[in-house]
Amino acid sequence: MTNFQTSPSAALRLAAVDLGSNSFHLLIVEVDNGHFTELEKRSKKVQLAAGLDDQGQLDENVMIRALECLKEFGTIIDEHRVDRLRVVGTNALRTAANSIDFVIRAEQCLGQRIETISGREEARLIYQGASTAWQEDTAHCLVADIGGGSTELIVGSGTRPLALESLEMGCVVYTRRFFDNGDITEATMASAEQAARLELANITAHYRRLGWQRAIGTSGTIKAAAATLRAIHPRLKKGEITREGLAELRQKLIELGHLDRVSLPGLKSNRARVFPAGIAILSAIFEALNLEHMQHTNGALRDGVLLDLLARDTRHDVRHTTLSDMQRQYQVDAQHVDHVAATALTLFDQLDTSLSLDDASRQLLEQAAMVHEIGLGVAHNRYHQHGSYLLANSDMPGFSLPDQLALAWLVQAHRRQLPEPPPEHRAALPSDVLMRLAQLLRLAVVLCRARESSTDWQPALYAEEDTLVLTFPSPIPDLLRQDLALEHQWQQRAGLSLRINTP
């Protein structure tokens, strides 16, 4: 990582933690006038995915191992006095039935919210990290990342992804599935490769149509394959993997015969047991996409997370683009929702900070206002429920799964009966904060009901313990008075306290 044009002028320390299914990664950088200086980079094999039992439960011993790693990371982060930190969880946390139990304990270790991201969001961030690290021309490229629980494949041009996919195949889960007894044979390798080809079948034709000029690989399996090949063939370019070299590695692994005997030049011992499964997946990718060679690059998910974190609060924030695209797709009245958003933020800014409403809360409120009417693009009846469904089930670049859940809940809660808030730790914000944001969004919607952007009643808002007090400086129309009275009833039914003062 070197330069990024949206970085602030003042020096800023950023940290990213990637809770991968095989390894946990920490990256800390200082950004000064667009230049990145790497301060710390750590990786630790945790193999979270290996701790999943047949019921999809994370094993306690694996969780303890993971938590010990996060305590170490937390100490390092504190020592560097990081300004901003983002922690993302990937496939193992997406699939584990008891992931929330782990997340709660992990958040205590780091003092930071953990964001589980979707497979396609993981792919987008991987591409962002890889394409920035590559820093060559804007020709189409294929990026592959074989993780512990999933494999991400992306075709893009420059820094723009054109196709994103996350497939359910990874070196840890395939080791358990195909090499559980340790044997490495022609049959076990072929079975793993066939399973990988089946996963690839749905995307192969589309990716080939898009085409690419070069294939790039990121992360552990591909890095290990490149390092091993170069140790065997020193004349190879650093980071290069060829079809012939991959076939040679495959044959050497079969000759070794067992996971306990996997030892190759350039291959780290802590990578050895999952290496055959990784090579099987990589071989299937080469075959399905007809690759002759691939080049490893150091840019990966953690780099993409940092770049995304830095772009937030700027015009380059991909979340704003995502919401704007949804507005256009569902033909939202942009002028009206902008008025609702401005009104909601005016109300928010009047409340005392003791109500635990921070910048993240303010941002979520604005985002919910931007898309609170997307459900009208489906049907007018119960449009708040349609909008909530769309937000919960769409691919939304820039948003984590907890972000989407919180956003979807707020949109459902913006009118009529307030639903029960999501369970704690599943949404991006605590339940009490979400309920307060719902109050503000609902009031903003009522105040803007006439859909006249020039209308501004300029009410004052403050909190009196658990009661929101809304005071108007001048008389209001009877229709607005009736709407507010009905809103008072809705909030009262939900156990919320609202007092409205009018002249």
N, C-alpha and C positions, 0 to 999 in steps of 0.2 A: 504494500500500500504506500503510495507516495503523495499524490495530490488529489484534492476534491474541491471543486469550485464553490460549493455552498457553505464551506466552513466559516465560522465567525472569525473576526480579526483578532480577538483576544484568545490567548492560549487556553485550551480546554482539555481536560483529561477524561477520556471515555473508556468504558470497559464493556466487554461482551462476554457472556458465559453461554456456551452451547452445551445443553444436556443431551448429548447424543446417545443412541442406543448401545453403542460400543464404548465410546470414549467421551469424557467431559473435557471441554476446552475453555481456556480463559485467555483473552487477549486484552491488553491495556495499551492504549496509545495516547500520545499528546498531539493535539492538533493546533498548529500555530500558523496563521496566514496561509491556510490551504495545504500545509505540509504535515504529513504524518510521521511521527517518530515512535517507533515501537519501544515500549517501556518494559513489557513483560508478556511472555507467551508460555503457557503451560498446558499440557495435555496429560490426562490420566485414564488408563484403561479401567473402566468401571463395569462394563458389560451389563448394563441395566437390562437389556433384552434377554440375557441369559437367565435372569431371575424371574421370568414369567413362567408360571406353572400352567397346567392344562386348563385351568379355569380362568386364566388371564390375570392372576393375582401376582403382584411383585413379592418375591421372597424377602423376608425380614432381614436376612443376612446381607443380601445384595443392597437393600435400602440402607443399612448401616454403613456398608462400604461406600456407597454414594454420598451419604451425609458427611462422612469423615473427609471425603474429597472436597465437598463444598465448604466445610469449616476452614480447610487450608486455603481455598480460593478466597473466602471472606476475609481472612487475615491479610492476604496479599493485597486485596482491593483496599482495605483500610489503610495499609501502609503507604499506598500510592495516593491517598486522598483524592479519589476519583470524583469528578463532578457529576457524571451521568453513567448509569449502569442499566443494562438490559439483559435479562436472562430468558432464554427461550428453551422450551422442551420440544422434542421431536417424536419420532414414531413410538418409542416405548411408552411415553407418557400419553400419547394419543390412544393407545390400545389397552393399557393396563386398567383392569376393572377397579383397582384401588389406588389409582393415580392421585386422587385428591388427598389421601392419607399421606402419601409421600410428599406432595407439593406443600402441604401445611408445615411439615417438619423441615423441608428444604428452605422454605421462605424464612423460617426462624434462624437458620444457619447464616443466610446471606443478608437478612434484613431488607429483602427486596421481593417484589411480586414476581412470580414466575409465569411466563406467558407460553402456554402450549400453542403451537402454530400448526396450521393445516399442512398437508403434504405439498400442495401447490405453492403455498406461501414459503415453505422451506425451499422449494425449488427456485422461486423468484429470488430469495435472498442469496442462495448459493450462486446463482448466475450473476447477481450484482457483485458479489465478492470476487468471483473468478474473472469476470470480464474486466473489472477495474485492475486486478493484478496483472492481467495479460497485457493491457495497454498497447495493443498494436492497432492494425487498421480495423475498419468497420465491417470487414467481410463476415458473412454468415459463419457461425461456429456452433458446434455441438459440444455441450458440457455434460459430463457424467460424474456422478458422485455416488459411490457405493458405501452406504452406511451400515450400521449394525442391524437395523430393522427394516430399512427401506432403501431404495435406489432412486435418485432423482436424475431425470434426463431433460435437458433444455436445448432448444435451438433458438439462437438469437442473432441479432445484428448490432454490433457495437455494444452499447449498454442496454439495449431494448430486447427483452425476451419476446419471441414470436410463438413459442409453444412450450408449455410447462407440464411436466408429469412427474408424479411420485408413485413408484411401483412397490408392491408389498414383497420385496425380496431384499435381504441384507445378509452380511457375512455371519452375523451372530445367529440369527434365526435359521439360516440355511445350514449352519454347522449343527445345530440341534436336530434339524429335520432330516438331513441326509448323511451326516457323519457322527451320529450320536454314539456309536460304538467305537469310533476312532479310526475305522478302516478307510483307507483312501485307495479305491480301485477304479478300474475303467467304468464299472457299473455305477458306483456311487457318484463319480464325477459326471457321467452321462445323465444320470437321473436329476442331479442338481441343474445341469445345463438345460435339460428339457423343460424343467419347471420354470426356469428363467425365460426361456424362449416363449413359453405360453404367456407369461406376464407381459412380454414385449410385443406380442402379436397385435394387440389393439392399437399400438401407436406406430408400428414400423412403417406402414404405407404413408401415413401423414407426414412423418418426419423425413422420409426419403423425398417426398414431393417438395418439401421446404428446401432441402439440400443444405450443404455446408462446405466450406473450403478447408476447415481444419477441425479436428476433434481434440478437446481439452478434457483432462481428468483432474479431479480434486480429491482431497482427503486420503485417509489411511490406506485402504486397499490398493488404490492406484499408485500412490506414492511408494508403497512397499514393493509393488510389482516393478516399477521403474528402477528403484534402487537395487533390487535383486538382479535384474537384467544387466544393469551397468556393472555390477560387481563381477558378473560372469563374463560379460563382453565389454571391457573398458573402452572400446572404440565407439560405443553407442553414445549418442548425444545425451547429456544429463536430462533425466525426466522422460526419455522417449520409451514408448512401448510399441513393439511391432507385432504383427500377426504371427510371424515365425517365432519371435521370442516368447510370446504368450503360449504358443503350442509347446515350446520347449519347457517352460515352467510347469505346464500341466503334466507333461510326461515325467519330469523329475519328481513331482509330488506323488504320482502313481507308483514310481519306483521306490520311493521312501516308504509307502505302504500304510503308515499309521500317523495319526496326529502327534503322538508322543515322539516321533522320530523326525518331525519336520524341522530341518535346520539347513538353511541355504545362505550363501554369501550375501551380505547386505540386508538380510531379513532379521528384524529385531525379534527376540525371543517372545516378547509379550504379544506379538502379532501372529505367531506361528500357528496356533490352533484354529484361528478363523481364516487363515490364508487360503487353504484349498477351496473353501466355499466362496471366498471373494474372487478367486481366479475362475471358478466355474461361472459366476455371474458375469465377470468381465469377458470371458470367452463367448458367452451367449450374446452379449452386446456387440462384440466385434462381428460375430456371424450374422446376427439379425440386421444390423445396419451396414454390413459390408465394409467394415473399416480395415484399413491396411496399417495404420499407425495412430497413436494417440500421444499427446504431450501433457505431462503433469504440470500443474501450476499450484502455487502455494495459496492463492486466494480461495476462500471457502465460506461456509455459512457464517462463521463468527465475523469475518471481514464484512460480509453483506449486512449483518446486524448492526455493526458500527456505522457503516455508511448510511443506513436507514435511520439510525438514531440521530446522526448529525443533521440529516435533512429535515427532521421534524421541526416545526415552528418556522419553516421557510416555505417559499413558493414551490419548492421541489418536493414537499411532503406528498408521498404517493397516496396517502389516505384521502387527501383532499381531491386528488384526481379520481380516485375510486368512487367517492360519493358524487362528484360532478357527473361522472359517466352514468351512474345509476339514475340521477335526476333526469338526464337526457333520455335514457332508455325507457323510463316509465312516465315521461312527459310531465314532470313536476313543474308547477308554477314557481319558477325560481325567484321571482320578485317577492311573492308572498312568503315563501319559506325563509328568505333572507330577512324579511321583516319580523317573522316569528323568532328567528335566531337572535336578531339584535335585541328584541324585547326580552327574551329569556336571559341573555347575558347581562342586560341592564338590571334585571331583578337579581341575578346571581351576585353581581358586583356590589350590591347594597348590603348583602348579608355579612355578618361577622365571621372572620376566619375560624373562630372557635367551633363552628359547626362542622369542621373536618372537610370543608369544601376547598380543594386545592386546584392547581392548574390542570391536573388530569381530569378532575370532575368538570371543570369549566369547558374543557375541550370536548368531553363526551356529550355534554349538554348541547353544545353548538352542533356537533355531528348529528345528534338525534333530531334536532330541529331541521337540519338540511334535508333529511330523508323521511320525515314523519308522514309525508303524504304519498310515498311511492306506491302504497297499496291501492291507491285510486287508479293506477294503471292496470290493475287486475279487475276490481269491481268496487263500486261505491259502498255497497253494503258490507259492514265489518271490515272496512279498508285498513283499519289499524292492525287487525289480525293478519291480513294478507301481507302488509308491509313487514310485520314482525317475522313472518315465515320466510319471506324473501331474504331478509338480513341474516337470519340464522342459518340459511341453507345455501347461500351464494358463495362463490369464490370471491373474496374481497382482498385484493393486494394491499399490504400494509397493516392489516388487522389480524390480531391473534384470535384464537377461538374464544377466549374469555371476553375480548373486546366485542366480538360479534354478538355474543350472548347478552352482554349488557346493553348494547345498542338495540338489539331486537326487543329486549324487554321494555326499554324506555319507549320505543315506538308503539308497542302494544298498550302501554300504560298511559299514553297521552290523551286518551278520551274514554268516556264511559267508565265501566267498573275497573278498578285497579286490580291487576292480577297479583298473586303472591310473588314476591321477589325470588330470583334464582337462589339456590343453596349457596351458603357461604363458600368462598374460594373457587367457585366455578365461574363466576362473572368477574369482570375486571375490577369492580369496586364493591365494597361492603354493602349489605342490604339496606342499612339505614341511610347511606349516602345516595343510593339509587332511589329510594323513596323520596328523599328531599329533592333530587333532580327531577323526578316525575312531577312533584308539586309545581316546580318552577316552569317546566315545559307545559303543563296543563294550563297554568295561569296565562302564559304567553299566548297559547293557542286561543284561549277565550278572549283575551284583550285584542287579538288580531282577527277575530271572527269576521268582521266586516270586509276584510281583504282590501282595505284601503291603506296603503303604505304611508300615506301622509298623516294618518291618525296616530297620535301619541298622547295617551291620557296621563303620562308622567306620574304614576302612583309611587308612593314611597313604600318600601318593604323592609321590615326588620323582624328578627326572631325574639320572641319573649318566652324563654325556656323552650318548650316543644311546640309552641304556637307561632305560626307565621301571621304577621299582621300587615295587611295591605290597606294603605290609606290613600284616598284620592283627594287632590287639592281643590278640585272643582266638581260641580254636579256632572253626573254621567247619564247617558240615555237609559230609558226604561228597559230596552232590550238587553243592553249590557248588564244592567242590574239583575235582570232575570237570569241571564246566563251565569253570572257570578253566584247567585243564590243556588242554582242547580249544581254548580261546581262545588260549592260548600257542602252540599249533601253527599255528593260522590266521595269527597275526601273524608267526610265524617264517617261514612260507612266503612272506609278502609282504616279507620283508627287514627286519621291525621287531623290535626287541629289547625283551623284556618279562621281568622277573624278579618272581616272586611269593613272598613270605615268609609262612609261617603257623606258629603255635606247634605 
